[in-house]
Amino acid sequence: MTYRANARREAIRQVAEVRTRLEAAEDALTGAGAALKEVEARFAAADERVAAAEDALHAAYAGREATRRERYAARQAHERAAAMMERLQRRVGQLTDQLGGMPLCTSMRRNRFVHVF
């Protein structure tokens, strides 16, 4: 009988030990659940910040493209204006040379370019 009594006491001791370990594991699980919720909340907040940063980056890319198009249009307009200015300067030079070669008229009647109506 003592063998059975000792075996029974040992089984009760082992069950108590298992219950203690089970309670500790349940406490650890509860703590891990709370930590997991905190980590999930921090992840969600970080994910929102990343999404906002990506949106800002896409907006910046779109703004950069719009600015590039505006810069290209301004460069084209500048090149057209510069070419027109060069043509006008060349034409003014031609007209100045042409007028410089004409004799000056002292009389209105003799000036063939003046028409009196």
GIBEL-V327796 format. One record per residue. N is the residue number from 1. RES is the residue in one small letter. PSI is psi in whole degrees, -180 to 180 (NA if undefined). BURIAL is I if it has 9 or more other ideal C-beta (glycine too) atoms within 8 Angstrom, else O. D_CENTER is the distance of its C-alpha to the mean C-alpha in Angstrom with 2 decimals. Layout:
BEGIN
n->(N & N)
res->(RES & RES)
psi->(PSI & PSI)
burial->(BURIAL & BURIAL)
d_center->(D_CENTER & D_CENTER)
END
This chain:
BEGIN
n->(1 & 2 & 3 & 4 & 5 & 6 & 7 & 8 & 9 & 10 & 11 & 12 & 13 & 14 & 15 & 16 & 17 & 18 & 19 & 20 & 21 & 22 & 23 & 24 & 25 & 26 & 27 & 28 & 29 & 30 & 31 & 32 & 33 & 34 & 35 & 36 & 37 & 38 & 39 & 40 & 41 & 42 & 43 & 44 & 45 & 46 & 47 & 48 & 49 & 50 & 51 & 52 & 53 & 54 & 55 & 56 & 57 & 58 & 59 & 60 & 61 & 62 & 63 & 64 & 65 & 66 & 67 & 68 & 69 & 70 & 71 & 72 & 73 & 74 & 75 & 76 & 77 & 78 & 79 & 80 & 81 & 82 & 83 & 84 & 85 & 86 & 87 & 88 & 89 & 90 & 91 & 92 & 93 & 94 & 95 & 96 & 97 & 98 & 99 & 100 & 101 & 102 & 103 & 104 & 105 & 106 & 107 & 108 & 109 & 110 & 111 & 112 & 113 & 114 & 115 & 116 & 117)
res->(m & t & y & r & a & n & a & r & r & e & a & i & r & q & v & a & e & v & r & t & r & l & e & a & a & e & d & a & l & t & g & a & g & a & a & l & k & e & v & e & a & r & f & a & a & a & d & e & r & v & a & a & a & e & d & a & l & h & a & a & y & a & g & r & e & a & t & r & r & e & r & y & a & a & r & q & a & h & e & r & a & a & a & m & m & e & r & l & q & r & r & v & g & q & l & t & d & q & l & g & g & m & p & l & c & t & s & m & r & r & n & r & f & v & h & v & f)
psi->(-34 & -31 & -45 & -40 & -42 & -41 & -39 & -44 & -41 & -42 & -43 & -42 & -42 & -40 & -42 & -41 & -42 & -41 & -41 & -45 & -37 & -44 & -42 & -40 & -40 & -41 & -43 & -39 & -41 & -45 & -39 & -36 & -43 & -42 & -38 & -43 & -40 & -43 & -40 & -41 & -42 & -37 & -44 & -42 & -44 & -39 & -39 & -40 & -39 & -43 & -41 & -40 & -39 & -41 & -44 & -39 & -44 & -40 & -40 & -40 & -43 & -42 & -39 & -41 & -42 & -42 & -39 & -42 & -43 & -42 & -42 & -45 & -41 & -40 & -42 & -44 & -40 & -44 & -40 & -43 & -39 & -40 & -41 & -41 & -42 & -43 & -42 & -42 & -41 & -43 & -42 & -41 & -42 & -45 & -38 & -44 & -42 & -44 & -33 & -26 & -8 & 144 & 148 & 138 & 135 & -17 & 143 & -33 & -36 & -14 & 108 & -9 & -10 & 124 & 131 & 129 & NA)
burial->(O & O & O & O & O & O & O & O & O & O & O & O & O & O & O & O & O & O & O & O & O & O & O & O & O & O & O & O & O & O & O & O & O & O & O & O & O & O & O & O & O & O & O & O & O & O & O & O & O & O & O & O & O & O & O & O & O & O & O & O & O & O & O & O & O & O & O & O & O & O & O & O & O & O & O & O & O & O & O & O & O & O & O & O & O & O & O & O & O & O & O & O & O & O & O & O & O & O & O & O & O & O & O & O & O & O & O & O & O & O & O & O & O & O & O & O & O)
d_center->(83.34 & 81.83 & 79.72 & 78.35 & 77.89 & 76.06 & 73.90 & 73.19 & 72.30 & 70.02 & 68.31 & 67.88 & 66.46 & 64.01 & 63.00 & 62.43 & 60.38 & 58.29 & 57.82 & 56.69 & 54.20 & 53.08 & 52.54 & 50.58 & 48.45 & 47.90 & 46.90 & 44.49 & 43.08 & 42.65 & 40.89 & 38.66 & 37.84 & 36.84 & 34.76 & 33.13 & 32.24 & 30.76 & 28.70 & 27.56 & 26.53 & 24.59 & 22.93 & 22.03 & 20.56 & 18.53 & 17.43 & 16.31 & 14.31 & 12.66 & 12.02 & 10.60 & 8.27 & 7.31 & 7.10 & 4.97 & 2.46 & 4.05 & 4.51 & 2.72 & 4.19 & 6.83 & 7.45 & 7.90 & 10.14 & 11.96 & 12.59 & 13.89 & 16.12 & 17.37 & 18.11 & 19.96 & 21.90 & 22.80 & 23.97 & 26.05 & 27.55 & 28.37 & 30.03 & 32.02 & 33.10 & 34.11 & 36.14 & 37.78 & 38.61 & 40.17 & 42.21 & 43.36 & 44.38 & 46.27 & 47.98 & 48.91 & 50.41 & 52.39 & 53.67 & 54.59 & 56.56 & 58.18 & 59.18 & 60.37 & 62.80 & 64.37 & 67.48 & 67.40 & 69.67 & 71.72 & 73.12 & 71.33 & 73.81 & 73.26 & 69.48 & 68.88 & 65.28 & 66.38 & 67.66 & 69.75 & 69.98)
END
